[in-house]
C-alpha cells in the first residue's frame, strides 16, 4: 500500500510539473510595480509600494484580474482568454468593467526574471511595463 501511495504521489508531482512547464504563467500573480508612458517616453503614471492592489489569475488559457486602490475602492476587473507564443503573451478580453476593453487583444512581450513575470506592450496608445510576482 505504501508503494502505491508513493507512486501516486510521484505521478501527481510529475503531472503538475508538466502542466507548469507547459504553461509557465499558470497561477495567481500580484502586481508589484508598473510604469505607464506615452509612445514618446513621457511618463504618465508609475505604480509601486502598494499604491494599488491588482491580482491576476491564469489557468488553462483563461485569465481574470481585479484591481483596487490602496483604500479598497474598486478600480477595474476583467478577463477572457490568453495564449503564449514564444515570448509573446496575448490577452483577449471577453468581459470587463470598462467597456473600452471588451473584445480587444492586448499583446505583450514577456519574460521571467528572478521569479517575477515582466511584461511590456501597448494598450490603447499607452506603453505598459509591469512586474508581477507569483502569489504563494
C-alpha positions in Angstrom: 0.0 0.0 0.0 2.9 2.4 0.8 4.3 1.7 -2.6 1.0 2.6 -4.3 0.8 5.9 -2.3 4.4 6.8 -3.1 3.8 6.0 -6.8 0.6 8.0 -6.9 2.4 11.0 -5.2 5.2 10.8 -7.7 2.7 10.7 -10.6 0.8 13.8 -9.3 4.0 15.7 -8.9 5.2 14.8 -12.4 1.9 15.7 -13.9 1.7 19.1 -12.1 5.4 19.7 -13.1 4.5 19.0 -16.7 1.4 21.3 -16.5 3.6 24.1 -15.1 6.3 23.6 -17.7 3.6 23.7 -20.4 2.2 27.0 -19.1 4.8 28.9 -17.1 2.4 31.6 -16.2 -0.4 29.5 -14.8 -1.2 30.5 -11.2 -2.0 33.6 -9.2 0.0 36.8 -9.6 0.0 40.2 -7.8 1.2 43.4 -9.4 4.5 44.6 -7.8 5.1 47.7 -9.9 4.1 49.3 -13.2 5.2 52.1 -15.4 2.8 53.7 -18.0 4.1 56.1 -20.6 3.3 57.8 -23.9 4.9 56.4 -27.0 7.5 59.3 -26.9 8.6 58.1 -23.4 6.8 60.7 -21.3 5.8 59.2 -18.0 2.0 59.1 -17.4 2.0 57.1 -14.1 4.1 54.9 -12.0 2.8 52.4 -9.5 4.8 50.9 -6.7 4.8 50.4 -2.9 1.2 49.2 -2.7 -0.4 52.2 -4.4 -2.9 49.8 -5.9 -3.6 46.1 -5.4 -4.1 44.1 -8.5 -4.4 40.3 -8.7 -4.3 38.3 -11.9 -5.1 34.5 -12.1 -4.2 32.4 -15.2 -5.5 28.9 -15.7 -6.0 26.7 -18.7 -5.8 29.6 -21.2 -8.2 31.8 -19.2 -7.3 34.9 -17.2 -9.1 37.1 -14.8 -7.9 40.2 -12.9 -9.2 42.6 -10.3 -7.7 45.9 -9.3 -8.5 48.1 -6.3 -7.0 51.2 -4.7 -5.0 51.1 -1.6 -8.1 52.2 0.4 -10.0 49.3 -1.0 -12.0 51.2 -3.6 -12.8 49.2 -6.7 -10.9 50.3 -9.9 -11.4 47.6 -12.6 -11.8 43.9 -13.4 -12.0 41.7 -16.4 -10.9 38.5 -18.0 -11.0 36.3 -21.0 -8.6 34.0 -22.9 -4.9 34.2 -23.1 -2.2 32.5 -25.1 1.6 32.3 -25.0 3.5 32.1 -28.3 7.3 32.2 -27.6 8.0 35.5 -25.8 4.5 36.9 -26.8 1.7 36.9 -24.3 -1.8 37.8 -25.7 -4.9 38.6 -23.7 -8.3 38.6 -25.5 -10.8 40.3 -23.3 -14.2 38.7 -23.1 -15.6 40.6 -20.1 -14.5 43.8 -18.3 -15.8 46.5 -16.0 -14.5 49.1 -18.6 -16.4 48.9 -22.0 -13.3 50.2 -23.9 -11.5 46.9 -23.1 -14.2 44.5 -24.4 -13.3 42.4 -27.5 -9.7 43.7 -27.6 -6.5 41.8 -27.9 -3.6 43.1 -25.8 -0.2 41.9 -26.9 2.8 41.9 -24.6 6.4 40.6 -24.7 7.1 38.7 -21.5 9.9 37.0 -19.6 10.7 35.6 -16.2 13.3 37.4 -14.2 14.2 36.4 -10.7 10.9 34.6 -10.3 8.9 37.6 -11.4 6.8 37.9 -14.6 7.8 41.0 -16.6 5.6 42.1 -19.5 5.7 45.1 -21.8 3.4 46.3 -24.5 0.9 48.9 -25.7 -2.6 49.3 -24.5 -4.8 52.0 -26.1 -1.8 54.1 -27.1 -0.1 53.7 -23.7 3.2 51.9 -23.2 2.9 49.4 -20.3 5.7 47.9 -18.3 4.5 45.7 -15.5 6.2 43.4 -12.9 4.1 40.6 -11.4 5.0 38.3 -8.6 3.6 34.8 -8.0 1.2 34.7 -5.0 2.4 32.0 -2.6 
